[in-house]
Amino acid sequence: MPPDANEFVPGTVRLVDVDEQAGKDIVLVPSPSTDPEDPLNWTRNRKILALSMVYLYNLAMGIPTSLQYSLLSDITRDTGIDTATLVQGNGLMILFFGWGPALIWQPLALTYGRRGVYLLSTLLVVPMAMWTAYSSTVGEWYAHRVLIGIIASPFEALPEVTIFDLFFAHERGAFTSVYTFVLFGSTFIAPLVAGWFNDAYGWRWTMQFGAIFAAFCFVVLFLFLEETIYFRDSVEGENTSNLKPSGASDDEERRSPSSPTPVLKNHQSWEEDITASGTISQVPPPPNPEPIPDITPENSPKGFLHLAKSFKFFTALANRPSNMDMIRMIYYPVIFIFQFPTVLWSGFLYGINLAWYNVLNGTTSPVLSAPPYNWSAALVGCVYTGPIIGAALAAAWCGPGADYFALALARRNGGIREPEHRLWPLLVSGVISAAGLILWGVGAHHNIHWIGLVFGLALMTFGTVTGGAIAISYNVDCLKEIGGESTVSVMMMRNTIGFGFSYAITPWYTSMGLQNCFIMAGIMSLVCTSTFLIMVRYGKTLRRRSTKRYLEYISKVPVNMS
């Protein structure tokens, strides 16, 4: 029967079987099916190929849309468009990065599959990048920023959902953090490369390079990107009647028939458990299971066969939502912001961190191109080495690090993982981000050595990437079955906040001065990030109060709650 709204808590799952082998057994969440085409059952190599294509897609979108950040001064000199207008145009692009998925892409992806959305958006970004190279007026700049924002917007909302298609709950944090690193890293690599391209060929050819790169990525994605959407017959969550206090070990209750869940006997060999043995261990098996063929190497597609099947853009998916459901998905993300507090907070956390990313891009070129630094576009681009390093360190901290903390806290909690267990790395990143903002602003005001400024940018980026990755993971951990729609909600909030800061940053630091502006920004960053303590304390209560609405929504999508 469907979960009881009075007992079911979305996001609370039994992640560790604490009574087996001293807590080394990881419970597989969600429960994989016995269908060899279930992405959770794919071989490791097939999963990594699919994930690599998603990361390549991020580069294909992130690089063409970010090349201009180190070239603002050169574009202003050549076109006469002032820097504030260029920054505001980029702010419009960021705004539509958030609203584009809700209006077009996410409903399409959830109804007809992810592959077509990835391919179509990559193909359409090519002419938009070419148009950027021929900009000469303010109207043109605003126009292509809006259009490219809509077209490229899936790269900020869809890849994380694909990660959740492919991996179990205990693996998601690591792969989501890598995605966030690639997402932000691509926007840092692009200005670095653009600076040197600009010195050699000019800014217009630099923009054309972005179009060429996107076209190359489209060809690779067309050949190797697989469809990962899979309509599962389970709901992530746990009945509170099944939960024991921390340290409890009642064997009968642990093996309650109400939540039959596969158990991973060895964390390092999950693939062999599922694919090589041909069976999935259940605790206990559900009554009267449907006779579905075992997963065997013979039943699984091999080599290029599974790729050849997917050479079309969109696929007719079994049990997909109806076209009316697709229309509803357009307004669901807006409703979710007001109906699910965890979505509201995740969007706020991600948005405030994106704001500092926009502050970085909006001030780097103006500060370093002016006296006493007087740097060329190539040297300004090199400054982004600091953010790249900061993003890499953040990916390790909020990925494997957050997964480790979540597993450790789940073991202390009788094997039960709460989404709030993933939030504790913010305690460190919040302090580091605030320090980076203050170092950048105060340092630039006092004309310190450029190494100090680069270090400040690296610290700022560490906090930005950590906050973004944890916001994404927390949101989907809480509301897995509506993760696609709720992720769009988060991105809408995130990019709306970022858009506001894009408009505000230039008058903010010119009126207050760099020092006072960034001291205020550092304090704001620390206070906003510290709100995670409120979610640690009250997050589960908020999720429990949202249970009825959550179950109502997932009853309208292809999830069988029986």
C-alpha positions as CSV (number, residue, x, y, z in Angstrom):
1,M,0.0,0.0,0.0
2,P,1.1,3.6,-0.3
3,P,3.3,5.1,2.4
4,D,1.4,6.4,5.4
5,A,1.6,10.2,5.5
6,N,1.6,10.1,9.3
7,E,4.6,7.9,9.5
8,F,6.5,8.3,6.2
9,V,9.4,10.8,6.2
10,P,10.7,11.8,2.8
11,G,14.5,11.7,2.6
12,T,15.0,9.7,5.8
13,V,16.5,6.3,4.6
14,R,18.2,3.3,6.1
15,L,21.6,3.7,4.6
16,V,23.8,1.4,6.9
17,D,22.9,-2.1,8.1
18,V,24.6,-1.5,11.5
19,D,24.0,-5.1,12.7
20,E,26.0,-6.7,9.9
21,Q,29.8,-6.8,10.0
22,A,30.3,-3.8,12.2
23,G,28.5,-1.3,10.0
24,K,30.3,-2.1,6.8
25,D,27.1,-3.1,4.9
26,I,25.7,-0.3,2.9
27,V,22.0,-0.4,2.0
28,L,21.3,0.3,-1.6
29,V,19.0,3.3,-1.9
30,P,17.0,3.3,-4.2
31,S,16.4,-0.4,-4.5
32,P,17.6,-1.5,-8.0
33,S,15.3,-3.5,-10.2
34,T,16.3,-6.7,-11.9
35,D,16.0,-5.0,-15.3
36,P,19.5,-4.9,-17.0
37,E,18.5,-1.6,-18.6
38,D,18.0,0.0,-15.2
39,P,20.9,2.6,-15.1
40,L,21.6,1.5,-11.5
41,N,22.4,-1.9,-12.9
42,W,24.7,-0.8,-15.7
43,T,28.3,-1.9,-15.6
44,R,30.8,0.4,-14.0
45,N,32.4,1.3,-17.4
46,R,29.0,2.1,-18.9
47,K,28.1,4.4,-16.0
48,I,31.4,6.2,-16.2
49,L,31.0,6.7,-19.9
50,A,27.5,8.2,-19.4
51,L,28.8,10.4,-16.6
52,S,31.7,11.5,-18.7
53,M,29.3,12.7,-21.4
54,V,27.4,14.7,-18.9
55,Y,30.6,16.4,-17.7
56,L,31.5,17.0,-21.4
57,Y,28.1,18.6,-21.9
58,N,28.9,21.0,-19.0
59,L,32.1,22.0,-20.7
60,A,30.2,22.5,-24.0
61,M,27.8,24.9,-22.3
62,G,30.1,26.5,-19.6
63,I,33.0,27.5,-21.9
64,P,31.1,29.4,-24.7
65,T,29.0,31.2,-22.1
66,S,32.0,32.3,-19.9
67,L,34.7,33.3,-22.3
68,Q,33.8,37.0,-22.0
69,Y,34.5,37.4,-18.3
70,S,38.3,38.2,-18.7
71,L,37.6,40.3,-21.8
72,L,35.2,42.9,-20.5
73,S,37.7,45.8,-20.8
74,D,38.6,44.8,-24.4
75,I,35.0,44.5,-25.5
76,T,34.2,47.9,-24.0
77,R,37.1,49.5,-25.9
78,D,36.1,47.9,-29.2
79,T,32.3,48.3,-29.1
80,G,31.7,51.2,-26.8
81,I,29.4,49.2,-24.6
82,D,30.3,50.1,-21.0
83,T,31.4,47.5,-18.5
84,A,28.3,47.9,-16.3
85,T,26.1,47.1,-19.3
86,L,28.2,44.0,-20.2
87,V,27.9,42.8,-16.6
88,Q,24.2,43.4,-16.5
89,G,23.8,41.4,-19.8
90,N,25.6,38.5,-18.2
91,G,23.2,38.9,-15.3
92,L,20.3,38.4,-17.7
93,M,21.9,35.3,-19.0
94,I,22.3,33.9,-15.5
95,L,18.7,34.8,-14.8
96,F,17.5,32.7,-17.7
97,F,19.9,29.9,-16.8
98,G,17.5,29.5,-13.9
99,W,14.1,30.1,-15.6
100,G,14.9,28.4,-18.9
101,P,14.6,24.8,-17.5
102,A,11.2,25.6,-15.9
103,L,9.8,27.1,-19.1
104,I,11.1,24.6,-21.6
105,W,13.7,22.1,-20.9
106,Q,12.9,20.2,-17.7
107,P,9.3,19.3,-18.6
108,L,10.7,18.1,-22.0
109,A,13.4,16.1,-20.3
110,L,11.1,14.4,-17.8
111,T,8.6,13.4,-20.5
112,Y,10.8,12.5,-23.5
113,G,14.1,11.9,-21.9
114,R,17.4,13.7,-21.1
115,R,19.4,12.8,-24.2
116,G,17.4,14.9,-26.6
117,V,17.6,18.0,-24.3
118,Y,21.4,17.6,-24.0
119,L,21.8,17.3,-27.8
120,L,19.4,20.0,-28.8
121,S,20.7,22.6,-26.4
122,T,24.3,21.9,-27.4
123,L,23.4,22.3,-31.1
124,L,21.5,25.5,-30.6
125,V,24.3,27.2,-28.5
126,V,26.6,27.1,-31.6
127,P,24.9,29.9,-33.6
128,M,24.4,31.9,-30.4
129,A,28.1,31.8,-29.6
130,M,28.8,32.9,-33.2
131,W,26.4,35.8,-32.9
132,T,28.3,37.0,-29.7
133,A,31.4,37.4,-31.9
134,Y,29.6,39.9,-34.1
135,S,28.0,42.1,-31.3
136,S,28.4,45.8,-31.7
137,T,25.4,47.4,-29.9
138,V,23.8,47.2,-26.5
139,G,20.6,45.7,-27.9
140,E,22.5,42.9,-29.6
141,W,24.4,42.2,-26.4
142,Y,21.2,41.9,-24.3
143,A,19.4,39.9,-27.0
144,H,22.0,37.1,-27.3
145,R,22.6,37.0,-23.6
146,V,18.9,36.3,-23.0
147,L,18.7,33.7,-25.8
148,I,21.9,31.9,-24.8
149,G,20.7,31.9,-21.2
150,I,17.5,30.0,-22.3
151,I,19.3,27.7,-24.7
152,A,22.2,26.7,-22.4
153,S,20.1,26.5,-19.2
154,P,19.9,22.7,-18.9
155,F,23.5,22.5,-17.9
156,E,22.6,24.0,-14.5
157,A,19.6,21.8,-13.8
158,L,19.7,18.5,-15.7
159,P,23.2,16.9,-15.0
160,E,22.6,16.5,-11.3
161,V,19.4,14.6,-12.0
162,T,21.3,12.3,-14.4
163,I,23.7,11.6,-11.6
164,F,20.8,10.5,-9.4
165,D,19.7,8.3,-12.3
166,L,23.0,6.4,-12.3
167,F,24.1,6.1,-8.7
168,F,23.0,5.1,-5.2
169,A,22.4,7.4,-2.3
170,H,25.8,6.7,-0.7
171,E,27.6,7.5,-3.9
172,R,25.8,10.7,-5.0
173,G,27.8,13.2,-3.1
174,A,31.1,12.4,-4.7
175,F,29.8,12.5,-8.2
176,T,27.7,15.6,-7.6
177,S,30.7,17.4,-6.2
178,V,32.7,16.6,-9.4
179,Y,29.7,17.9,-11.4
180,T,29.8,21.1,-9.5
181,F,33.5,21.4,-10.0
182,V,33.1,20.9,-13.7
183,L,30.2,23.4,-13.7
184,F,32.2,26.2,-12.0
185,G,35.5,25.0,-13.3
186,S,34.4,25.4,-16.9
187,T,33.4,29.0,-16.2
188,F,36.9,29.6,-14.7
189,I,38.9,27.8,-17.4
190,A,37.1,29.7,-20.1
191,P,38.3,33.2,-19.0
192,L,41.8,31.8,-18.5
193,V,42.0,30.5,-22.1
194,A,40.1,33.5,-23.4
195,G,42.7,35.9,-22.2
196,W,45.5,34.3,-24.3
197,F,43.2,33.8,-27.3
198,N,42.3,37.5,-27.1
199,D,45.9,38.6,-27.1
200,A,46.6,36.5,-30.2
201,Y,43.4,36.7,-32.2
202,G,41.1,39.3,-30.6
203,W,38.0,38.9,-28.6
204,R,35.7,38.2,-31.6
205,W,37.7,35.2,-32.7
206,T,37.8,34.1,-29.1
207,M,34.0,33.9,-29.1
208,Q,34.0,31.9,-32.3
209,F,36.3,29.4,-30.7
210,G,33.5,28.8,-28.2
211,A,31.2,28.0,-31.0
212,I,33.7,25.6,-32.6
213,F,34.2,23.9,-29.2
214,A,30.4,23.4,-28.7
215,A,30.1,22.0,-32.2
216,F,32.8,19.4,-31.5
217,C,31.2,18.4,-28.2
218,F,27.8,18.0,-30.0
219,V,29.4,15.3,-32.3
220,V,30.9,13.4,-29.4
221,L,27.7,13.6,-27.4
222,F,25.6,12.4,-30.4
223,L,27.8,9.3,-30.7
224,F,28.2,8.4,-27.0
225,L,25.5,9.9,-24.8
226,E,22.9,7.4,-23.6
227,E,19.4,8.0,-22.2
228,T,19.4,7.5,-18.4
229,I,15.9,8.3,-17.4
230,Y,14.2,5.3,-15.7
231,F,10.8,5.3,-14.0
232,R,11.3,3.4,-10.8
233,D,8.8,1.5,-8.7
234,S,9.9,2.7,-5.3
235,V,9.9,5.9,-3.1
236,E,12.9,7.0,-1.1
237,G,11.9,7.5,2.5
238,E,11.3,5.6,5.7
239,N,8.3,5.0,8.0
240,T,9.0,6.4,11.4
241,S,7.5,3.3,12.9
242,N,10.4,1.4,11.5
243,L,13.1,3.7,12.9
244,K,15.0,2.8,16.1
245,P,16.8,5.2,18.3
246,S,20.5,5.6,17.7
247,G,22.3,2.4,18.5
248,A,19.2,0.2,18.5
249,S,19.7,-3.3,17.3
250,D,16.3,-5.1,17.3
251,D,16.8,-7.7,14.5
252,E,13.1,-8.2,13.9
253,E,12.4,-4.5,13.4
254,R,15.4,-4.0,11.3
255,R,14.1,-6.7,8.9
256,S,10.6,-5.4,8.8
257,P,8.8,-6.4,5.6
258,S,7.7,-2.8,5.2
259,S,11.0,-1.8,3.7
260,P,12.7,-4.6,1.8
261,T,16.0,-3.1,0.7
262,P,19.0,-4.5,-1.0
263,V,22.1,-4.6,1.1
264,L,25.6,-4.0,-0.2
265,K,27.8,-6.6,1.6
266,N,31.0,-4.9,0.6
267,H,31.0,-1.2,-0.2
268,Q,33.8,-1.7,-2.7
269,S,32.2,-4.5,-4.8
270,W,28.6,-3.4,-5.4
271,E,28.9,-3.8,-9.1
272,E,29.9,-7.5,-8.8
273,D,27.1,-8.1,-6.3
274,I,24.5,-6.9,-8.9
275,T,25.9,-7.9,-12.3
276,A,28.3,-10.8,-11.8
277,S,26.3,-12.9,-9.4
278,G,23.1,-12.3,-11.3
279,T,21.0,-11.7,-8.2
280,I,20.3,-8.9,-5.7
281,S,20.3,-9.7,-2.0
282,Q,17.0,-8.6,-0.4
283,V,16.2,-8.0,3.3
284,P,13.7,-9.7,3.1
285,P,12.3,-10.3,-0.5
286,P,9.0,-8.7,-1.1
287,P,6.0,-11.1,-1.0
288,N,4.9,-12.6,-4.3
289,P,7.6,-10.9,-6.5
290,E,7.0,-10.5,-10.2
291,P,8.9,-13.1,-12.2
292,I,11.6,-10.9,-13.9
293,P,14.7,-12.3,-15.5
294,D,17.9,-12.2,-13.6
295,I,20.6,-9.8,-14.6
296,T,23.2,-11.7,-16.4
297,P,26.0,-10.7,-18.8
298,E,24.1,-12.4,-21.6
299,N,21.0,-10.2,-20.9
300,S,22.9,-7.0,-20.8
301,P,23.8,-5.1,-24.0
302,K,27.4,-5.1,-24.9
303,G,29.9,-3.0,-26.8
304,F,28.5,-0.4,-29.2
305,L,25.0,-2.0,-29.3
306,H,23.5,-0.1,-26.5
307,L,24.9,3.2,-28.0
308,A,23.6,2.4,-31.5
309,K,20.1,2.1,-30.1
310,S,20.1,5.7,-29.0
311,F,21.3,7.6,-32.0
312,K,18.0,9.5,-32.2
313,F,17.4,12.6,-30.2
314,F,14.3,11.7,-28.2
315,T,13.0,8.2,-27.3
316,A,9.4,6.9,-26.7
317,L,9.6,6.0,-23.0
318,A,7.4,3.4,-21.4
319,N,5.3,4.8,-18.5
320,R,6.4,8.4,-19.3
321,P,4.3,11.3,-18.1
322,S,1.5,12.5,-20.3
323,N,1.6,15.7,-22.3
324,M,-0.7,17.2,-19.7
325,D,1.7,16.2,-17.0
326,M,4.4,18.0,-19.0
327,I,2.4,21.2,-19.0
328,R,1.9,21.0,-15.3
329,M,5.7,20.6,-14.8
330,I,6.1,24.2,-16.1
331,Y,4.5,25.7,-13.0
332,Y,5.3,23.0,-10.5
333,P,8.8,24.4,-9.8
334,V,7.4,27.8,-8.8
335,I,4.8,26.1,-6.5
336,F,7.5,23.9,-4.9
337,I,9.4,27.0,-3.6
338,F,6.5,27.9,-1.4
339,Q,5.3,24.4,-0.5
340,F,8.6,22.7,0.5
341,P,10.8,24.6,3.0
342,T,13.8,22.4,2.1
343,V,13.6,23.6,-1.6
344,L,13.3,27.2,-0.4
345,W,16.4,26.9,1.8
346,S,18.4,25.0,-0.8
347,G,17.7,27.7,-3.4
348,F,18.6,30.4,-0.9
349,L,21.9,28.7,0.0
350,Y,22.9,28.1,-3.7
351,G,21.7,31.6,-4.7
352,I,23.8,33.4,-2.1
353,N,26.9,31.4,-3.1
354,L,26.2,32.1,-6.8
355,A,26.1,35.8,-5.8
356,W,29.7,35.7,-4.7
357,Y,30.6,34.0,-8.0
358,N,29.0,36.8,-9.9
359,V,30.9,39.3,-7.6
360,L,34.1,37.6,-8.6
361,N,33.4,37.8,-12.3
362,G,32.1,41.3,-12.1
363,T,35.1,42.8,-10.3
364,T,38.2,40.7,-11.5
365,S,38.7,42.4,-14.9
366,P,37.9,46.0,-13.8
367,V,40.2,45.7,-10.7
368,L,43.2,44.1,-12.4
369,S,42.9,46.1,-15.7
370,A,43.1,49.4,-13.8
371,P,46.2,51.0,-12.1
372,P,48.3,50.0,-10.3
373,Y,48.0,46.5,-11.9
374,N,47.3,47.4,-15.5
375,W,47.1,43.8,-16.6
376,S,46.3,42.6,-20.1
377,A,43.4,40.3,-20.7
378,A,45.8,37.3,-20.8
379,L,47.1,38.1,-17.4
380,V,43.6,38.7,-16.0
381,G,42.7,35.3,-17.3
382,C,45.6,33.7,-15.5
383,V,44.1,34.9,-12.2
384,Y,41.4,32.2,-12.6
385,T,43.9,29.6,-11.8
386,G,43.2,30.4,-8.1
387,P,39.4,29.7,-8.5
388,I,40.1,26.5,-10.4
389,I,42.3,25.2,-7.5
390,G,39.7,26.3,-5.0
391,A,37.0,24.5,-6.9
392,A,39.0,21.3,-7.0
393,L,39.6,21.3,-3.3
394,A,36.0,22.1,-2.7
395,A,34.9,19.1,-4.8
396,A,37.0,16.8,-2.6
397,W,35.6,18.4,0.6
398,C,31.9,18.4,-0.3
399,G,32.0,15.2,-2.3
400,P,33.9,12.3,-0.7
401,G,34.2,14.3,2.5
402,A,30.5,15.0,2.8
403,D,29.7,11.3,2.0
404,Y,32.1,10.2,4.7
405,F,30.4,12.5,7.3
406,A,27.0,11.3,6.2
407,L,27.9,7.6,6.5
408,A,29.6,8.2,9.9
409,L,26.6,10.1,11.2
410,A,24.2,7.4,9.8
411,R,26.1,4.7,11.7
412,R,25.8,6.7,14.9
413,N,22.1,7.1,14.2
414,G,21.4,3.4,14.1
415,G,22.0,3.2,10.3
416,I,19.4,5.9,9.5
417,R,20.7,8.7,7.2
418,E,19.0,12.1,7.4
419,P,19.7,14.5,4.5
420,E,20.8,17.0,7.2
421,H,23.9,14.8,7.8
422,R,25.3,16.2,4.6
423,L,25.3,19.8,5.7
424,W,28.1,19.8,8.3
425,P,30.9,20.6,5.7
426,L,29.3,24.1,5.4
427,L,30.7,24.9,8.9
428,V,34.2,25.1,7.4
429,S,33.3,26.4,3.9
430,G,31.3,29.3,5.4
431,V,34.2,30.7,7.3
432,I,36.6,30.2,4.4
433,S,34.3,31.9,1.9
434,A,33.9,34.9,4.2
435,A,37.7,35.2,4.6
436,G,38.2,35.0,0.8
437,L,35.7,37.8,0.2
438,I,37.3,40.1,2.8
439,L,40.8,39.3,1.5
440,W,39.9,40.1,-2.1
441,G,38.2,43.4,-1.3
442,V,40.5,44.7,1.4
443,G,43.5,43.5,-0.6
444,A,42.5,45.2,-3.8
445,H,41.7,48.4,-1.9
446,H,45.3,48.5,-0.5
447,N,46.9,47.3,-3.8
448,I,48.5,44.2,-2.2
449,H,50.6,41.8,-4.2
450,W,48.5,39.9,-6.8
451,I,49.3,36.5,-5.1
452,G,47.2,37.7,-2.1
453,L,44.3,38.5,-4.5
454,V,44.5,35.1,-6.2
455,F,44.5,33.4,-2.8
456,G,41.4,35.4,-1.8
457,L,39.6,34.3,-5.0
458,A,40.6,30.7,-4.4
459,L,39.1,30.8,-0.8
460,M,35.9,32.5,-2.1
461,T,35.5,29.8,-4.8
462,F,36.0,27.0,-2.2
463,G,33.0,28.3,-0.3
464,T,30.9,28.9,-3.5
465,V,31.4,25.4,-4.9
466,T,30.9,23.7,-1.5
467,G,27.7,25.6,-0.9
468,G,26.4,24.9,-4.4
469,A,27.2,21.1,-4.3
470,I,25.7,20.6,-0.9
471,A,22.5,22.6,-1.8
472,I,21.9,20.3,-4.8
473,S,22.6,17.1,-2.9
474,Y,20.5,18.1,0.0
475,N,17.5,19.1,-2.1
476,V,17.4,15.8,-4.0
477,D,18.1,13.7,-0.9
478,C,15.0,15.3,0.7
479,L,12.7,15.0,-2.4
480,K,14.1,12.3,-4.6
481,E,11.0,11.4,-6.6
482,I,10.4,15.1,-7.6
483,G,14.1,15.8,-7.8
484,G,13.9,17.1,-11.4
485,E,11.2,19.6,-10.7
486,S,12.6,20.6,-7.3
487,T,16.1,21.1,-8.8
488,V,14.6,23.5,-11.3
489,S,13.0,25.4,-8.3
490,V,16.4,25.6,-6.7
491,M,18.0,26.9,-9.9
492,M,15.2,29.5,-10.3
493,M,15.9,30.9,-6.9
494,R,19.6,30.6,-7.3
495,N,19.8,32.5,-10.6
496,T,17.3,35.1,-9.6
497,I,19.4,36.0,-6.6
498,G,22.5,35.9,-8.8
499,F,20.8,38.2,-11.3
500,G,20.1,40.7,-8.6
501,F,23.7,40.8,-7.5
502,S,24.9,41.1,-11.1
503,Y,23.0,44.4,-11.3
504,A,24.1,45.5,-7.8
505,I,27.8,44.7,-7.7
506,T,29.1,47.6,-9.9
507,P,27.2,50.4,-8.1
508,W,27.8,48.7,-4.8
509,Y,31.6,48.6,-4.9
510,T,31.9,52.0,-6.7
511,S,29.8,53.8,-4.1
512,M,31.1,52.0,-0.9
513,G,34.6,51.3,-2.1
514,L,36.1,47.8,-2.4
515,Q,37.1,47.5,1.2
516,N,33.8,48.3,2.8
517,C,31.8,46.5,0.1
518,F,33.6,43.2,0.6
519,I,33.8,43.3,4.4
520,M,30.0,43.6,4.3
521,A,29.8,40.8,1.7
522,G,32.0,38.5,3.9
523,I,29.7,39.1,6.9
524,M,26.6,38.4,4.8
525,S,28.2,35.2,3.4
526,L,29.0,33.9,6.9
527,V,25.5,34.7,8.3
528,C,23.7,33.2,5.3
529,T,25.7,30.0,5.3
530,S,25.3,29.6,9.0
531,T,21.6,29.1,8.5
532,F,22.4,25.4,7.8
533,L,22.4,25.1,11.6
534,I,18.6,25.9,11.6
535,M,18.1,23.1,9.0
536,V,20.2,20.6,11.1
537,R,17.9,21.4,14.0
538,Y,14.5,21.6,12.3
539,G,15.0,20.1,8.8
540,K,13.4,16.7,9.6
541,T,10.4,18.4,11.2
542,L,9.9,20.5,8.1
543,R,10.2,17.4,5.9
544,R,7.7,15.5,8.0
545,R,5.2,18.4,7.7
546,S,5.6,18.3,3.9
547,T,5.0,14.6,3.6
548,K,1.3,14.8,2.6
549,R,2.0,17.3,-0.2
550,Y,5.0,15.3,-1.3
551,L,3.0,12.1,-1.6
552,E,0.3,13.9,-3.5
553,Y,2.8,15.1,-6.1
554,I,4.5,11.8,-6.6
555,S,1.1,10.1,-7.1
556,K,0.8,12.2,-10.2
557,V,4.1,11.0,-11.7
558,P,5.2,7.5,-12.9
559,V,6.2,6.2,-9.4
560,N,4.4,3.1,-8.1
561,M,4.0,3.5,-4.3
562,S,2.7,0.0,-3.7
